Amino acid sequence: MDEPKTFKSTFEDIVLTLVIIIGLVGGVVLLFLKTTPVAIAIFFALALTAFTYRFLGGINEQTSFTIGALKLTGTAAVLLGSFWLFDYRLVQETRTNVFELPHDFAPERVFLFDSSGEPVQRSIFHVEGKDTSEITFRKPERDQFKNQAGRDLIVEKDRIFVATNKDSIYLGFISGDREQLTTKLLPADRVLALGIYYSQFSDKSQGPRIDPDKAVDLLCDVLRRNDSNDREKKDALQQLYFLQPYFHEPAEFELLLSMTEKFRSGYYMHLELAEICLAYSRKLADDKPKWQLQALYQFLGYLATPQSERDNSRRKDVQKTVQELLKIELARHPAVRARQAELLEAVKEHDRAAIVQLRDALASQLES
């Protein structure tokens, strides 16, 4: 006679356990999916009610009518009370990021900035009657932002305001230390102007530069930026060529090399690449022979051009530098040792045809 009761009790426990699990899991899932607060409250309330019902002992054949009514009433009260409480709290939390917007509000014309002045993308909730919609303030592309919103920074009363270039309409303000403000917000032409300014000499007597380290950082930034045009990059490249003694990172030399290959051509490209490789090998490069060999290759490229015939003064300087490389720095290098005598003779006599052949042979060894 006890088996039906045991089976009924076990089945009831399984059902209540499932309701508790479904209520909790469903509520959490809906909470992460940002569903309406009512649906989330229903799931949490069902879980709490099932737990309360089981805690009260449920209703069976041994439960009197009065006790059963009290248990049902208590369970119903828990259901309604927990539903109201969950719904109320969720609605309160949701409305912290919700507000009414004016009718003439245009989110596509509003840009938000973080504390460093960099544009960011953010979303808010907009309530219209009983409907809630999400509005996104987009993060514009850098070139698009430059043309549409401008990047003027105006300092007023210890605040840095961001305004449009054309009519100085304020878009917002930047908080934080003014000295640490990033230059990413400025257009490339202004970063270039700052770099050129800091690279200048302090006075007319060729004294120390104003701030060469800052100039290197700003001008390298111009070369890396996507919104810099070719003219701006060429101007930055020209300034950086004279700032190589102030380079502190291998990446700065490698950036200068890649941009020189891109924007220079002819004999002038060979000269600049050779000088950069030589400076790199003497200042920062771990593999000095590698960059000395690259410098030799580029110097030979200059000596092989027709322009080197007419440029006597510069050609003699290059010939002297190449001879020093061949006799001292690269004298024992396997790529040079076997042809050292031929290279020295061709460079000394400025035999362009022989220089071209020897340079081609050197190129094959560089590739290998």
Secondary structure, 3 states (H helix, E strand, C coil): CHHHHHHHHHHHHHHHHHHHHHHHHHHHHHHHCCCCHHHHHHHHHHHHHHHHHHHCCCCCCCCCHHHHHHHHHHHHHHHHHHHHHHHHHHHHHHHHHEECCCCCCCHHHCCEECCCCCEECEEEEEEECCEEEEEEECCCCHHHHHHHCCCEEEEECCEEEEECCCCCCEEEEECCCHHHCCHHHCCHHHHHHHHHHHHCECCCCCCCECCHHHHHHHHHHHHHCCCCCHHHHHHHHHHHHCCHHHCCCHHHHHHHHHHHHHHCCHHHHHHHHHHHHHHHHHHCCCCHHHHHHHHHHHHHHHHCCCHHHHCHHHHHHHHHHHHHHHHHHCCCCHHHHCCHHHHHHHHHHCCHHHHHHHHHHHHHHHHC
